[in-house]
Amino acid sequence: MANFVVSGTPHVRSKESIQSIMRDVIIALIPATAMGIYFFGIPALILIAVSIVASVFFEWLYQKLLKKPVTISDLSAVVTGLLLAMNLPASAPIWVPIVGAAFAIIFAKQLFGGLGQNFINPALAGRAFLLASYPTAPVGFSGADAVAVATPLATLKTGAMPDASLTDVILGTNIGGCIGETCAVALIIGGIYLLVKHVISWRIPVLYILTVFVLTAAIGRKGLRVPVYEIFTGGLMLGAF
């Protein structure tokens, strides 16, 4: 009788290394990161830098303390820090990405066995932890002047059309939001890069966006059916790609 040994994930092998894949993800996020810094200024740049450094530090510290191989060179912690920052407003205090990075790296990633073993995206877990633990802290969204404002998506939730034009929504101009979600064009450019480099498949992002479009066109929000606005506002493009 044959014996079958099931190893840990990943089960699909590729000639690309983890580092090369993470590097491509970082490159894909550069357009949206640059636009976030352009719209929100130095506060956004500082939050991004702090989030990345904190994520790398906590991964290094955890692995050092537990005498595990240090894997910060694979750039996965950098990706986590960058994604966490892109899901925060420029008005967030400096301690916010630090706390979020600690939870993302230690609790959502390393405690489950590290990269490939975690059941949830660490950056989004860190974001969810911040929202749940500090509901009064500015971890939602902000405008170009780092002051909390209503985003087009928040306006749509009320059943009203946002003041921003469709052009503003697509380009991210004159609207509020988290650092990395405002410019849909930049996110699409990054998504195309990942598709061209074969890091991702077109099926998930396309079907995800198409599903939102169809459901919004059919159901809408309180009778308001504007699917184009829905797919270009908020973090949908960031989440899809």
N, C-alpha and C positions, 0 to 999 in steps of 0.2 A: 504494500500500500504506500503510495507516494506521500511524502511529507511536504506541506506547503508552509513556507515562512513568510509572514506578512511584516514587512518593515514599516517604519514610521514614515510619515509624509515628508517630502512630496513623492508621489508615485510616478509622476510624469517627468521624464528626464529630458534635458535639453543641453545643447552645447554652450548656451549662455550661462554665465555665472550669476549668482545673486547680486554681486556688485555691479555687473554690467546692466542688469535689469533695473536696479535701483537708480543707477546713474541716468538711465533713459527716463525714468519717472521724474527725477529732479529736473532734467532738461525740459521735459514736457510741461512742468509747472513753472518754468521761468517766465513765460509770457504773462500768466495770470499774477505771478508774484510781482513782476515789474509794474504791472498796471495797478496793483494794490498799493505799492509804494508811491506811484505817481499820484493816485487819487487821495491817499490818506497821509502821505508825507513821512517824516522821520519817525513818528510814533509807531507806524506800521513796520518800518525797517527794524527798529529796536525790538519790537515784540517777536518778529520773525527770528532775529539773531538769538534772542534769549531762549526762545522755544527750542531751536535746533541745538544750541549748546547744552541746555538742560536735559534734553532727550539723550544726547550722546553721553553726557556725564552719568545719568542714572543707569544707563545700560552698562557702562564701564564699571561703575561702583558695585552694582548688583553682582556682576560676573566676577569681579575681584574678590568681594566679600565671601562669595560662595565657592571660590576657587574653581570657577568654570573658565573655559576658553573665552578670551575677550574677542568679540566679533564686531566691534564698532566700525571696522574697516569695510564691512559689507554695505555700509551706507543706509541700512534699513532704519536705523535710529534717526538719521538725518531726514529721511522721508517722513517718518512719524512726526518729528518736530516741525517740519515745514507744513505738513497737512494740518496739524493742530493749530498752528498760527493762522493759517488761511481760513480757519473756521472760527476765528475770534475777531472782535471789532478792534479797531486801532485805539479805541478809548479804554481798553482793558488795562488794569494795573499790571506792573511788571511781575507781581507774584502769581498772577493767573496762569500764564503759560508754564511757570515752574511747577506749580501744583498739578496742573493738567498733565505735564510731561511725566512727573513722578508716577501718577496713577496709570497713565498709558503704558509706560515702559515696564514698570514693576508688576502691577496687578493684571493688566490686560494682555501683556506679552510674555514676560519672563516667568511668571508663576505658572503659566500653562506650558512651559517648555521652550519658549523662545520662538523665533521666526518659523512659521510653518505649522506650529502647534496651537497657536492662539485661535479661538473660535470667532473672534470679533476684531474688527479693525481697531488697533490701539489708539489711533488719533481720534476717531469718533467716540471711542469709549472714554477718552480723556475729556472730550467736549461734553459728553452726556454727564459725566461725573461733576464737572464744574457747574453745569446748569442745575443739577439736582442738589448739589451741596451749597451753592452760593446763589440762590435765586434773586437776591437783591443786588448782587455785584454786576457791573457792566460787562456781561459776557454774551450779550445778544447781538446787537448791531449798532452801527454808528454812521454818521454822515461824513462828508469830506473834511469837515472841521472837527472831527472826533467827538461830536455831540450826538447823543442818542436821537435818532429820527425814525419815522415809520418807513419801512422799505415798501417797494411796490407789491411784494408778496403779502405783507401785512395788510396793506390796503385792499388787496383782492380778497383776503379772508373775510372782510367786512361786507363783501358783495358790491363794493364800489370800484370804479375804474381808477387806477393810480394817476397822479398828476404827470408822472414822467411819460414822455413819448416812447414809442417803440424803439426809436433810434437810441434814446438814452438808456433804455433797458438793455439793449443788445451790446452797446459800447461801454456801459457802466458809468456814463457821465451824469452828474447832478443827481445821483441817487445814493441812498444809504445801503449798508450791508456789511457783511464780514469782509476781511481783507482780501480773500481770494475768490469771492463769489460774484462780484459786481460786473466784471467784464466777461460776458458770454463768449465773445469773439476770441479772446485770449485762451479761454478754456477749450474751445473747439480746435484752435490751432494746436494746443498741446495734445488733445485727443487724436487728431490726425497724425501727429508725430508718432504716438504710441502704436497706431494702426499700421503706419508705414514700416516701423521697426519690428512689427509682429510681436510686440509685447502683450497686446490685448487683441481680442477678436471683436469684430464689428457687431456681432450679434447682441451681446448684452447691452451696450450703450444705445444702439439703435432701437432695439425692442423696448428698452426702458423708457426712452424719450417718446417713442411712438405710443406706448401704452398710456402715458400721462396725457399726450395730445388727444387721443381718442376718448378717454374717459372724461377729460375736461370739456371736450366738444359735446359730449352726450349728456353729461350731468351738470358740470359747472359748479359755481359757488353761489348759492342763494339766487339762482336764476341767471347769474352772469357767466356767459360762456365765451372766454377769450383764451383759447388754448395756446396761441402764439406767445402771449404775455406769460402764461404759466411756465412754459418750457425755457424761457429766457430769463426768468427772475429767480431769486433765491439761489440755493446751492445745487439745483437740479443737474446742471452741466458738470459741476465738480463731482457730484456723486455718481453720475452716469459713467464718466470716463475713469 
